[in-house]
């Protein structure tokens, strides 16, 4: 499994190109113009099977329409956040002054749903709090495991809960869910540097203290 980070959009959101067997790949959170991603796909002759969205805020979805049109990849988002793909108020695009063509998901997912791409298994975990439909994605490829945490969990921080759809109590419950993962699990967040569950368990001030026994 090969993972490449592409900071996209006005907030330099972490987009991730994840490549598995036989050149099959998926992309997570295209938050701006995906031209660089498209060039990489062409250069390496990669097949993009899916565009996975951890939630529906505009800084994570602004490039999704173009990337889907160029590649034919299906758009995957949670049921709860699906309307953000076409509603500029829900996605906060009107608020941020960022426009993008409205689109529709190819597949909506919920807690425990799975998707296979090029020998990789993606398992979706509902982690509301930043938005109602935020998800984290656990990717397995042989002995490799990585968690794509979107704006649920950052290095030593968490996503804000004061925007429409945010809920601090729900976010705390979501962190309890993540506390069940092993310390060694690599975490790739929607903003900022990567981390691990173990580092966050020890140093994140928002981490649920009882979660240390999980």
Secondary structure by P-SEA (a helix, b strand, c coil): cbbbbbbccccccbbbbbbccccccccccccccaaaaaaaaaaacccccbbbbcccccccccaaaaaaaaccbbbbbccccccccccccccccccccbbbbbbbbcbbbcccbbbbcccbbbbbbbbcccccbbbbbbbbcccbbbbbcccccccccccccccccccaaaaaaaaaaaccccccbbbbccccccccaaaaaccccccccccccc
